[in-house]
Amino acid sequence: MNKDLKDLLKVCYGDVEEFDESRVEQLQQRLEEDADFRQELADELYFNGLVQEVQTKTPRWLKIDKILESEEEGNRLESSVMNDITSYDRKSSLRRRFQLISTLAAGLCVGFMGTSAAYGKNIFVSLKQQTMSFFESFEQDIDYYDHGVPIEAKQWGGDTALVVQAENGVSPLHGKSMLKMISSTFEGELTAGNPSNSNVFYMLDLKKYHLDPSKTYICKGSANFTNASDQVTHYGIQILSLPVDAEMPHKQISAQWLMDQSLTFAQNRLPFKERGAWENIETETVLPAESRYLILLVYVLDAEKSVVGPSKFEKHYLDKVSIKISPVE
Amino acid sequence: MALSHSEVSKIVESILAGDKNQFRIIIHEYELMVRSYLATKLYKQDQVDDLAQETFITAYKKLSAFDTEKSIQSWLFGIAHNHLRNYFKTTKRRTNAMDNFREHIFSSIDEELVQASANVKDEQMASLLHCINKLPDKLSRIIETGLKGLRLDTLETELEMNRNAIYQARYRANELLRKCIQSSCSEEGGLS
């Protein structure tokens, strides 16, 4: 990097208190006369801005959302959930969610084994390529909804979890933070012998990404987990899609309801192999054209659970979660 | 450029015909560009976010005045630029020679900033996070911290590097990132 560029960058970042007048004149002259240099400076400044913004949580623009949503049809799921959430029956919901996992584990649903990149963060949509990519590494303070399935799109929610930095000898796989999965928060009865899960959900409203209804899309989900404890546990990932006309439950969103309403879903589950090591898991599925909502579920599961009561998870972490939706060529 | 003229024309036509929801396409395609443009001139993230939102609200309200034969990106940057100017007027700070010089620099490169944004393709943006993740630790730390504000003082101590070396390292990191995003779309480094 040449000195002129460096000095101008420093000025732009407020990192220079003073220059000699002659130096300022010299730099101004170069700016005026050297078009390539102006472009190089602009490229550098813009790229720095882009790198900053791409690492930043996508803002929730409530003002503009309000303007655009006033005539927007649909959003039945979100609004209905918002309306019904006050009467959310957590105990029953969690039991049903637990049953969902058990059902899936029993092999009633087809799983797609996959072998495939900040919290509430980046969603990239390319109309030209007709792809939508979501990446989460839990870098920012997030609105984590710890009462079950998230109440609106672009939100994380589920069982008790917390964004933490490096701890217990575990460093985040990406950036400075990761999600600590703490417990199943199950308060009811469990059938003896059944395992218990700590679930984390993310919901996307596909309508907002304008996918081409004439194309077939593949949805791939990927997540990374680590278990730094001695607990014998598994980790899993599921993708579900819900139709435009999903019939909303009157009182709650439960895992059972999700399963009943889902057009498609895929899952994968693996045992932790190495204590404290980050392990990747993936799954993928074809996304039916009539899909409106996409639900990603990532979870850890107590593989030795055989007594009544909630499962607590120690030193279990999640990081680098991604979803990619792309058309089948 | 994210959308072609004809795509933009079609979308604008739909919005003006009453399909407000189509404006989300404009937001999705240009939000990161607008935020990145604002971030070149603003220090605080909440300022960037607020002015970006105001930019899109103005764009939405004034959409009927947009000439679809022209670049929507330049138009959005123009709106963002006006919001910036108003913002600086209303938050009038004490200015010194360096502030004035800074303003002069930015006014000299406004067109080049538009070109700079066009130089980064949207599929490359999608790979950027992966590429950042691949950087060596020191460069990754510099990228995370950014070049703005007092955080650089901490970085000097933490990395045992002086200011000039940090700027040089940041420049090097950007070079690596550019190479990575250009190649990663067809490789493992892409968002896949």
Contacts between the chains, C-beta under 8 A, distances in Angstrom:
chain1	res1	chain2	res2	distance
A	1	B	167	6.9
A	1	B	168	5.7
A	1	B	171	4.1
A	5	B	171	7.9
A	6	B	164	6.9
A	6	B	167	5.2
A	6	B	168	7.4
A	6	B	171	7.8
A	8	B	105	6.0
A	9	B	147	7.0
A	9	B	167	6.3
A	10	B	163	7.8
A	10	B	167	7.0
A	11	B	98	6.1
A	11	B	101	5.7
A	11	B	102	5.3
A	11	B	105	6.3
A	12	B	40	7.5
A	12	B	102	5.9
A	12	B	105	6.1
A	12	B	106	7.4
A	13	B	147	4.8
A	13	B	148	5.3
A	14	B	43	7.1
A	14	B	98	7.6
A	14	B	102	7.3
A	14	B	148	7.4
A	14	B	149	7.7
A	15	B	147	7.3
A	15	B	152	7.1
A	15	B	163	7.1
A	16	B	98	5.8
A	17	B	98	6.7
A	18	B	97	7.2
A	18	B	98	6.7
A	19	B	98	7.3
A	19	B	101	7.5
A	24	B	97	7.5
A	24	B	101	5.7
A	27	B	101	7.9
A	28	B	101	7.8
A	28	B	104	6.8
A	31	B	104	8.0
A	31	B	105	6.7
A	31	B	108	4.9
A	31	B	109	7.6
A	32	B	108	7.2
A	38	B	108	6.4
A	38	B	109	5.2
A	38	B	112	5.0
A	39	B	109	8.0
A	39	B	112	4.8
A	39	B	115	6.4
A	39	B	116	7.2
A	41	B	105	7.5
A	41	B	109	5.9
A	41	B	112	7.3
A	42	B	109	4.4
A	42	B	112	3.4
A	42	B	113	4.7
A	42	B	115	6.9
A	42	B	116	4.4
A	43	B	112	7.7
A	43	B	116	4.6
A	43	B	119	6.5
A	44	B	171	7.1
A	44	B	174	6.7
A	45	B	40	4.4
A	45	B	109	7.5
A	45	B	113	7.1
A	45	B	116	7.4
A	46	B	36	6.1
A	46	B	37	6.9
A	46	B	40	5.8
A	46	B	113	5.6
A	46	B	116	3.7
A	46	B	117	5.8
A	46	B	120	7.7
A	47	B	116	7.2
A	47	B	120	7.2
A	47	B	174	5.4
A	47	B	177	7.6
A	47	B	178	7.3
A	48	B	39	7.7
A	48	B	40	7.0
A	48	B	146	7.1
A	48	B	147	6.3
A	48	B	170	7.4
A	48	B	174	7.2
A	49	B	35	7.6
A	49	B	36	4.0
A	49	B	37	6.6
A	49	B	38	7.5
A	49	B	39	3.5
A	49	B	40	4.2
A	50	B	32	7.1
A	50	B	36	4.0
A	50	B	39	7.8
A	50	B	117	8.0
A	50	B	120	6.3
A	50	B	125	7.1
A	50	B	128	7.2
A	51	B	128	6.9
A	51	B	132	7.0
A	51	B	143	6.0
A	51	B	146	7.9
A	51	B	174	7.4
A	51	B	177	6.9
A	52	B	36	7.6
A	52	B	39	5.1
A	52	B	146	5.3
A	53	B	32	5.9
A	53	B	35	4.4
A	53	B	36	4.8
A	53	B	39	5.4
A	53	B	48	7.2
A	54	B	32	6.7
A	54	B	36	8.0
A	54	B	125	6.5
A	54	B	128	4.9
A	54	B	129	6.1
A	54	B	132	7.7
A	55	B	129	7.2
A	55	B	132	6.9
A	55	B	143	7.8
A	55	B	144	6.9
A	56	B	35	7.7
A	56	B	45	6.0
A	58	B	31	7.6
A	59	B	49	4.0
A	59	B	52	7.1
A	59	B	53	6.9
A	61	B	27	7.9
A	61	B	49	7.9
A	61	B	52	7.9
A	61	B	53	4.4
A	61	B	56	7.3
A	63	B	53	6.0
A	63	B	57	6.3
A	64	B	27	7.3
A	64	B	53	5.7
A	64	B	56	5.5
A	64	B	57	5.4
A	64	B	60	7.1
A	67	B	20	7.4
A	67	B	57	6.9
A	67	B	60	6.6
A	68	B	20	5.1
A	68	B	21	6.3
A	68	B	23	5.9
A	68	B	24	6.4
A	68	B	60	7.8
A	70	B	20	7.4
A	71	B	18	7.4
A	71	B	20	5.1
A	71	B	21	7.6
A	72	B	20	6.8
A	72	B	21	5.1
A	116	B	192	6.3
A	117	B	129	5.4
A	117	B	130	5.4
A	117	B	133	7.6
A	117	B	191	5.4
A	118	B	129	7.5
A	122	B	129	6.7
A	123	B	28	7.8
A	124	B	32	7.9
A	124	B	122	7.1
A	124	B	125	6.3
A	124	B	126	4.2
A	124	B	191	7.0
A	125	B	28	4.5
A	125	B	29	7.2
A	126	B	2	7.6
A	126	B	122	5.0
A	126	B	123	5.9
A	126	B	126	7.1
A	127	B	2	7.2
A	127	B	3	6.3
A	127	B	7	6.9
A	127	B	25	6.6
A	127	B	29	6.4
A	128	B	2	7.5
A	128	B	3	7.7
A	128	B	122	7.5
A	129	B	123	6.1
A	131	B	126	7.8
A	133	B	126	5.1
A	133	B	191	4.3
A	135	B	129	5.5
A	135	B	191	6.5
A	137	B	129	7.9
A	174	B	133	5.4
A	175	B	144	7.3
A	176	B	144	7.5
A	207	B	21	8.0
A	208	B	24	5.7
A	208	B	28	7.7
A	209	B	28	7.2
A	210	B	24	7.5
A	210	B	25	5.7
A	210	B	28	7.9
A	220	B	192	7.5
A	322	B	191	6.7
A	324	B	191	6.2
A	324	B	192	6.1
